[in-house]
């Protein structure tokens, strides 16, 4: 009986890049590219007539249902499919939103082929892939959060306004927009941020957002 190779699907509206990635992944010899899609709606249509993939390599900026909405749809409808975000963007907002919407990893389009192979292997075997860009510090945050007692102690140390700030950190709003939303000065918001960095032992907005999601401050659904 032939063992099926792990299935990969590529979702990107740039045809040349998508085709190049497909050839590259086939060249690894360990994965089967099931199909390619030009956007979220095209992906949904093709999933109805295909073997379900193990991994979906998902671009963010697409005109026909972008990567954020597509990742969210996949999380709700096919939670066992692992999403690896592949993007040109390395901003906190893009990373936070994709991880919050269910992506198991986030890599940039200018990575080397060997790094892509490592990312695919890691998502398949471990269930996630975090680069130094997303974490160093984030991995430490997640491992710390796995201790329920430590997590509870830190949550109890947060006041109501800090919890409100944590929820807003998981949005696309800038710190200035969060300040306006909370009717506070940007300097006060900077104070909240720095205090939470210290209390929760994180160093980035990504770390704060992941803490909020993992601790249930911001529900995943």
N, C-alpha and C positions, 0 to 999 in steps of 0.2 A: 504494500500500500504506500503510495507516494505521500510524503508529508508536505503540506502546503507551507510555502514561505510566508512570513508575515506580510500582510498587505498594506500598501501605502497609497494614499490618494493625495494629489497635488491640487490646491485651489489657489489660482493666481490669474489675474486678467492679462498679464503680459505673456503672450504665447511663446516667444523665444526663450524667456527665462524659464517658463514652465517646462518646455520641451527639453531644455538643457538639464534641468534638475532631474527630470524623468530618466534621461540617459545616464546621468551620474549615479542615481540610486540603483538603476539596473546593473550598472557596472560594479557595484559593491558585491553583487552575487548572492546576497543573503535576503534580499527583499524583492517582492513583486509589486510593481506599480499597476494597480487595478484599473485606474482611469485618471484623467485630468479634467478639472472643471474651471470655468472662467469666472465663477463667482458663487455666492452662497445659494442662490436659487437654482443654478445649474447643478451644484453639488446635491441639493435635496432631490432634484429630479433623477439624477443618475443613481443615487443610493437605493432607489426603489427597484432597480433592475440589476443590481450588482451584489456580489459578495461583500459583506461589511468589512471595511478596512480595520486594521489594528491601530494605525496612525494616520492622521490627516495633517499634512503640512499646509498651514493656512496663512495666507497673506492678510494684511489688515485693510489696506486702502484699495477697495474695489468698488466700482460704481453700482454693481448689481448685488445688493445685500453685502455689506462690508464684513470684515473679519470679526468685529466685536459681536454683531448680531448673529453671525453664523456660529461662533463659538458658544454663545448662549443657547441657541437652538439645539446644537449638538449635545450640550450638557443635559438639556431637558429630555431630549428624545432618544439619544444614544450615549448614555453616560459611560459605557464601557470603551467607546472609541477615544483614544488619547489624541489630544490636539497639541501640535507643536507649532507655535506662532513663528512665522518667518517674515521679517519686516525690514524696512529701511529705517524705521523710527527707533531711537533709543531713549526716548523721553520717559520720565517717571509716569506720566499720565497713561501713555500707551501700554507700558509694562503692567502697571497696576490694573488697568481695565481688562486686559487680556487674561491675566491670572485670575482676577475676580470672576470672569466669565467662564472659567474652566480650563484654560490652557495649562498644560503640564510642563511647558518649557517655552523659552523665548530666545530666538537666535536672530542675528542680523544677516542680511543677504550677502554681505561681503566676507562671510566666513570661508575658511578653507574646506576643501572636500573632506579631509580627515576629521574636522570638527563636526561637520554635519553627520558623518557616520557615528561618531561618539554620541551625538545628541539623539539620534534614532535608537541606538542600542540602549542608551540610558532610559529613555522614555518607555521602551518596550520592556526592559528588565526591571527597572526600579520604579517606574510609574511617574518619573519626573526628570527634568534636566534643567539645572540652574547654572548659568555661566557666572563668571566673576562680575560681569556687568550687572546682572540681576541681583547677585548676592555674594559673596564672601560673608558679609554680615547677615544676609537674609537666611542662609542655611543655619547659622548660629541661632537666629531668632526662632526658626521653625523647630529646631531640636530642643530649645529651651521650652517652647510651648507644649512639647510632648509630655512635660511633667505637669500633671493636673494641679498638684499642690502649689507649685511655683506660679502657674497661670492664675489660680484663684487669688493668691496673695497679691499679685500685681494688679489684678482687676479691682480688688477691694480698695486699692490705694488710689484709684482714679475717682475724681469728683464728677458731678453731672455735666459740667461744661466741658471737661476733658473728654468724656464719652461722646458728647455731641460733636466735638472737634474730630474725634477718631472716625465717626461715621462720615463726616464731610470730606475727610482725607481720601476716602474711597471713591469720590466722585472725580469728574474731570476739572472741577473748579481750581483755579489758582489759589495760592494762599491769600492774595488780596481779595478775591471773590468770596473766599470763606470768611474773611474778616467782615466783609459787608453783610454776609448772610447772618453772622452771629452778632452784628451790631457792635463790633469791637474794632480797635485800631490794628493795623498790620503789625505794630510792635508787640501788642498783646498776644496776637496769634503766634508770632515768632517765639514768644515766651512759652506758650502752650506747647508748641512743637519741641522746643529744646528741653522742657521739663519732661515730656513724654519720652524723648530720646533717652533721657537719664533713667526714668522710672522703669522703662520696658527694655532697656539695654539694646536699643536699635540705633541705627545711624542715618537712615534714609526714609523718605516717604514710602517707598516700596515696603520697607520693613514695618512701618506703622500700619499700612494697609493689610499686609499679610497677617499681622498680629490681630487686627480687628476681625478679619474673616475667620481665622483659626479659632478665635476665642468666642465667636458667636455674637460679637458686637454688631457686625454687619452680616445678616443671613446670606447664604450662598444662593438661595432661590428667591 
